[in-house]
Amino acid sequence: MSVYTIFGATGLQGKSVALTLAEHLGPKAHIRAITRDPTSTRSQQLKDTVTSLGAQLTLVKHDLSQQTTAALENALQGTEYLFLNSDSFALREEETRIMQEVVDAAVALPNLRLLLWSTLPDASKISGGKYTGVKHFQQKARVDEHLHRVGQKIAWVGLQLGWFAENVGDYHLLTEDADGTVAFKYAIATAETAVPWTWITKELGVAALKLFEKSATVEGLPEDVLRKSLPVCGWRATFGEVVAEFERQTGRKYRYETLGGWGNPELDDMNRFFRDFGLYEDWTVPAEPLRKIGVPSPTLSEFVSDYLVGHKV
Ligand SMILES: NC(=O)c1ccc[n+]([C@@H]2O[C@H](COP(=O)([O-])OP(=O)(O)OC[C@H]3O[C@@H](n4cnc5c(N)ncnc54)[C@H](OP(=O)(O)O)[C@@H]3O)[C@@H](O)[C@H]2O)c1
């Protein structure tokens, strides 16, 4: 049995990883789920689902914002495979320092086989200093830089995520007009803005599983994956193309509407960055190095048909 520790295990990303590991590895996996509250409904539901799939799950209490060396050592105890996600909007400007501490502690683990870090690129750098307000991108990119500095002796991969497909439902982006047209409303980005999409539920967990499995083989991870940050994104599409795919599958009329902003300067800057610079433009997605090691990629068409099963518009 191998020990998999997941930070952010009760969230969208961590849950995708925990459930995929449980589903594919069953009793071969001991999952240590890091949470601030092991008694919460989300924690208990995760435990029930993972154990029903035959894997072992231990809920480990750890609050990143109250982190001490002893608490961190306890959180990481026995870890062989590590998935790290931190919530930028919960940790704010402390995210970089806190997650660099986690990386430092992980690097010192005696049995660590692979560290996966869920990350984003530096929008300020890519935009040549035009968009300096996309703090959560920068916070995570600084942790990548730290990994490059201190992680030369361990195996790690940065998983750069795209625009979550789950945003469509989670943020209620589709609404119905009085005439029955379905409107996809989103801020600042236009119908021509193309972003790479990550369908977390279907994509992130399986990418983590494949990377963990490959890292455990004799040949290990290939050079174009090891100690690199690379996009885990199934497809790139403009918002106009997404709306067209909904129309194609439903036969209904859809339209895309650009809203002025969300009233959140950081998110508005992020969407200006997407509009003007795209995301991971130096990559063709799905990324070939991940495809080569067997990471499957869902498509826009699959996402839309899956979404339509669970939602009215
Ligand atoms: N939406 C997008 O399109 C998009 C795209 C790329 C990247 N992202 C990034 O995704 C991240 C959020 O990931 P997610 O969607 O998986 O999050 P989520 O579903 O909102 O869950 C947040 C997770 O963080 C944990 N957490 C929060 N504060 C914590 C603390 N102080 N100590 C320990 N754990 C803590 C929560 O655990 P407990 O509540 O159980 O403690 C929970 O598991 C953000 O940083 C965002 O920048 C989002």
The ligand as a Tripos MOL2 file, in Angstrom:
@<TRIPOS>MOLECULE
LIG
   48    52     1     0     0
SMALL
NO_CHARGES

@<TRIPOS>ATOM
      1 N1        -11.7130   28.4020  -11.2060 N.am      1 LIG1
      2 C1        -10.7530   28.3780  -12.1100 C.2       1 LIG1
      3 O1        -11.0170   28.4900  -13.3300 O.2       1 LIG1
      4 C2         -9.3210   28.1760  -11.7020 C.ar      1 LIG1
      5 C3         -8.3730   27.9740  -12.7060 C.ar      1 LIG1
      6 C4         -7.0390   27.7100  -12.3570 C.ar      1 LIG1
      7 C5         -6.6830   27.6820  -11.0160 C.ar      1 LIG1
      8 N2         -7.6240   27.9080  -10.0330 N.ar      1 LIG1
      9 C6         -7.1730   27.8780   -8.6450 C.3       1 LIG1
     10 O2         -7.8030   26.8470   -7.9450 O.3       1 LIG1
     11 C7         -7.6060   27.1030   -6.5400 C.3       1 LIG1
     12 C8         -8.7850   26.5540   -5.7590 C.3       1 LIG1
     13 O3         -8.8310   25.1540   -5.9300 O.3       1 LIG1
     14 P1        -10.1960   24.3600   -5.7830 P.3       1 LIG1
     15 O4        -11.1670   24.9150   -6.7990 O.co2     1 LIG1
     16 O5         -9.9040   22.9200   -5.7670 O.co2     1 LIG1
     17 O6        -10.6510   24.8490   -4.3460 O.3       1 LIG1
     18 P2        -12.0230   24.6470   -3.5440 P.3       1 LIG1
     19 O7        -12.8990   23.6460   -4.2000 O.co2     1 LIG1
     20 O8        -12.5700   26.0110   -3.2840 O.co2     1 LIG1
     21 O9        -11.4900   24.0420   -2.1830 O.3       1 LIG1
     22 C9        -10.5720   24.7460   -1.3940 C.3       1 LIG1
     23 C10        -9.7340   23.7230   -0.6550 C.3       1 LIG1
     24 O10        -8.7150   24.4170    0.0660 O.3       1 LIG1
     25 C11        -8.7230   23.9640    1.4090 C.3       1 LIG1
     26 N3         -8.2960   25.0560    2.2770 N.ar      1 LIG1
     27 C12        -8.7300   26.3440    2.2460 C.ar      1 LIG1
     28 N4         -8.0890   27.0580    3.1960 N.ar      1 LIG1
     29 C13        -7.2430   26.2050    3.8270 C.ar      1 LIG1
     30 C14        -6.3210   26.3380    4.8990 C.ar      1 LIG1
     31 N5         -6.1370   27.5060    5.5400 N.pl3     1 LIG1
     32 N6         -5.6180   25.2510    5.2970 N.ar      1 LIG1
     33 C15        -5.8010   24.0540    4.6860 C.ar      1 LIG1
     34 N7         -6.6470   23.8600    3.6590 N.ar      1 LIG1
     35 C16        -7.3690   24.9220    3.2420 C.ar      1 LIG1
     36 C17       -10.1460   23.5040    1.6960 C.3       1 LIG1
     37 O11       -10.1110   22.5040    2.6990 O.3       1 LIG1
     38 P3        -11.0310   22.4910    4.0360 P.3       1 LIG1
     39 O12       -12.1630   23.4570    3.8240 O.co2     1 LIG1
     40 O13       -11.5000   21.0570    4.1080 O.co2     1 LIG1
     41 O14       -10.0980   22.8500    5.1100 O.co2     1 LIG1
     42 C18       -10.5390   22.9160    0.3360 C.3       1 LIG1
     43 O15       -10.1340   21.5610    0.2590 O.3       1 LIG1
     44 C19        -7.4380   28.5990   -6.4030 C.3       1 LIG1
     45 O16        -6.1970   28.8950   -5.8180 O.3       1 LIG1
     46 C20        -7.5130   29.1150   -7.8430 C.3       1 LIG1
     47 O17        -6.5600   30.1240   -8.0740 O.3       1 LIG1
     48 C21        -8.9400   28.1350  -10.3510 C.ar      1 LIG1
@<TRIPOS>BOND
     1     1     2 1
     2     2     3 2
     3     2     4 1
     4     4     5 ar
     5     4    48 ar
     6     5     6 ar
     7     6     7 ar
     8     7     8 ar
     9     8     9 1
    10     8    48 ar
    11     9    10 1
    12     9    46 1
    13    10    11 1
    14    11    12 1
    15    11    44 1
    16    12    13 1
    17    13    14 1
    18    14    15 2
    19    14    16 1
    20    14    17 1
    21    17    18 1
    22    18    19 2
    23    18    20 1
    24    18    21 1
    25    21    22 1
    26    22    23 1
    27    23    24 1
    28    23    42 1
    29    24    25 1
    30    25    26 1
    31    25    36 1
    32    26    27 ar
    33    26    35 ar
    34    27    28 ar
    35    28    29 ar
    36    29    30 ar
    37    29    35 ar
    38    30    31 1
    39    30    32 ar
    40    32    33 ar
    41    33    34 ar
    42    34    35 ar
    43    36    37 1
    44    36    42 1
    45    37    38 1
    46    38    39 2
    47    38    40 1
    48    38    41 1
    49    42    43 1
    50    44    45 1
    51    44    46 1
    52    46    47 1
@<TRIPOS>SUBSTRUCTURE
     1 LIG1         1 GROUP 0 **** ****
